């Protein structure tokens, strides 16, 4: 399985639509470990209006561990078969490992405005 994290300087970027890149981990769910990592360049412009959901889905991403994003982005990702967990922060590898342990839940918080930075 593959999981993606919107990233900036190896940390979760709190603004999904403006991240520098996506860290994508291939994980073994039964062993709860990271097998491989790759970087996917972030498209220019707003994340929810770009093709990033289809790009990530096309390489097998099933989960997005993000800081915050608007409902439009959540909907686009969900429609591409990607489950979203909002409210994540910190080092991307640490967040991925916490998710593998079952210690990450979706905060349910969404940006209300396009330029949300909360």
Secondary structure, 3 states (H helix, E strand, C coil): CEEEEEEECCEECCEHHHCCEEEEEEEECCCCEEEEEEEEECCCCCHHHCCHHHHHHHCCEEEEECCECEHHHHHHHHHCCCEEECCCCCEHHHHHHHHHCCCCCCCCCCECCCCCCC
